[in-house]
């Protein structure tokens, strides 16, 4: 089933979610269930299609209730002011900021950035993003295979899981308890 429908699922997942699906695709490629080059291409295509789709939709229907509801969220005014000053910079970084996958292109669509410039920059960013996260997933697959090959694999895996959990909890707590200025 993964061999037959895996690439379609990865495309849809990268269209709607992103990093987790791209990394999972890389892990599946490491296990031989998918081909890494195909995963990379599908990840890039899903990311690019999502960004351009949201951008074009928001540009076409600027005054719609969907666009207006997104743009009326707290903090969007600060973001929009930054976008107006440096739209190209936000085009580059919004793919790498969690939570900006949909809002970023929608806000950029309201800015003065030309559509052709957005699409060109986003194509390059989608390629870099897709290669990075699919390859990262492949590396995670290699690491997991190495960890699980030894006799003490469960102890090592549990230690890694505890360390990762502590880092995630600590980072999340620091993020939650501080003021949240926009990037």
C-alpha positions in Angstrom: 0.0 0.0 0.0 2.9 2.4 0.8 4.6 1.6 -2.5 1.3 2.2 -4.4 -0.1 5.3 -2.6 2.9 6.6 -0.5 3.9 9.3 -2.9 0.3 10.6 -3.2 0.0 10.6 0.6 3.3 12.5 0.9 2.2 15.1 -1.7 -1.1 15.6 0.2 0.7 15.7 3.5 3.3 18.2 2.4 0.5 20.3 0.9 -1.4 20.5 4.2 1.2 19.9 6.9 4.8 19.8 5.9 7.9 18.8 7.9 6.6 15.7 9.6 5.4 14.2 6.3 8.6 15.1 4.5 10.7 13.5 7.2 8.4 10.4 7.2 8.9 10.1 3.4 12.6 10.2 3.9 12.4 7.4 6.5 10.2 5.3 4.2 12.8 5.8 1.5 15.5 4.6 3.9 13.5 1.5 4.5 13.3 0.8 0.8 9.6 1.4 0.5 10.0 4.5 -1.6 12.7 6.0 -3.8 14.4 9.0 -2.1 14.6 11.0 -5.3 10.9 10.5 -5.9 10.2 11.5 -2.3 12.2 14.7 -2.7 10.4 15.6 -5.9 7.0 15.0 -4.4 7.8 16.9 -1.2 9.0 19.9 -3.3 5.9 19.7 -5.4 3.5 19.5 -2.5 5.2 22.4 -0.7 5.3 24.6 -3.8 1.8 23.8 -4.8 0.5 24.7 -1.3 2.4 28.0 -1.1 1.4 29.2 -4.6 -2.1 27.9 -4.2 -2.7 29.9 -1.0 -1.0 32.9 -2.5 -3.0 32.9 -5.7 -6.3 32.2 -3.8 -5.7 35.1 -1.4 -4.6 37.4 -4.1 -7.7 36.6 -6.2 -10.2 37.0 -3.4 -8.6 39.7 -1.3 -11.8 40.9 0.3 -13.3 37.4 1.0 -14.4 36.5 4.5 -11.7 33.7 4.6 -8.8 36.0 3.8 -10.2 38.8 6.1 -10.7 36.3 9.0 -7.1 35.2 8.7 -5.8 38.8 8.4 -7.7 39.9 11.5 -5.9 37.5 13.8 -3.9 39.1 16.6 -0.4 40.1 15.6 -1.1 40.0 11.8 -0.9 43.8 11.7 2.8 43.7 12.9 3.5 40.9 10.4 1.9 42.9 7.6 3.9 45.9 8.4 7.1 43.8 8.1 5.9 42.3 4.9 5.4 45.7 3.4 8.9 46.6 4.2 10.6 43.3 3.1 8.2 41.0 1.2 11.0 39.0 -0.4 12.6 38.2 2.9 9.3 36.9 4.3 8.8 34.8 1.1 12.1 33.1 1.9 11.6 32.5 5.6 7.8 31.8 5.9 8.3 28.2 4.7 10.6 27.5 7.6 8.5 29.2 10.4 6.0 26.8 12.0 2.5 28.2 11.7 3.2 30.3 8.7 2.5 27.8 6.0 -0.9 29.2 5.1 -0.8 32.6 6.8 2.5 33.6 5.2 1.4 33.3 1.5 -2.0 34.8 2.3 -0.4 37.9 3.9 2.2 38.1 1.1 -0.7 38.1 -1.4 -2.0 41.3 0.2 1.4 43.0 -0.2 3.0 44.7 -3.2 5.2 41.7 -4.1 4.6 40.8 -7.8 3.2 37.3 -8.3 6.1 36.3 -10.6 8.6 37.3 -7.9 6.8 35.3 -5.2 6.6 32.2 -7.4 10.3 32.4 -8.4 11.5 32.9 -4.8 9.1 30.2 -3.5 10.2 27.7 -6.1 13.8 28.0 -4.9 12.8 27.9 -1.3 10.6 24.8 -1.9 13.5 23.0 -3.5 15.8 23.8 -0.6 13.1 22.9 2.0 12.2 19.7 0.2 15.7 18.4 -0.2 16.6 19.3 3.5 13.6 17.6 5.2 13.4 14.5 2.9 17.1 14.0 3.3 16.8 14.6 7.1 14.2 11.9 7.2 16.5 9.5 5.3 19.2 10.3 7.9 16.8 9.7 10.8 16.1 6.3 9.2 19.8 5.5 9.0 20.2 6.6 12.7 17.3 4.5 13.8 18.5 1.4 12.0 22.0 1.8 13.6 20.4 2.3 17.1 18.2 -0.7 16.8 20.9 -3.0 15.4 22.9 -3.3 18.6 22.1 -5.4 21.7 21.5 -2.3 23.9 19.3 -0.7 21.4 16.3 -0.2 23.8 18.4 1.5 26.4 19.9 3.9 23.8 16.6 4.5 22.2 14.9 5.2 25.6 17.8 7.6 26.5 17.4 9.5 23.2 13.7 9.7 23.7 14.0 11.1 27.2 16.5 13.7 26.1 14.4 14.7 23.1 11.3 14.9 25.3 13.1 17.1 27.9 14.4 19.5 25.2 10.9 19.7 23.6 9.2 20.4 27.0 11.9 22.9 28.0 11.7 24.7 24.6 7.9 24.7 24.7 7.8 26.0 28.2 10.2 28.9 27.4 8.2 29.7 24.3 4.9 29.6 26.1 6.0 31.8 29.1 7.7 34.6 27.1 6.3 37.4 25.1 5.6 36.3 21.6 6.9 38.9 19.1 6.5 38.0 15.5 9.6 36.8 13.6 
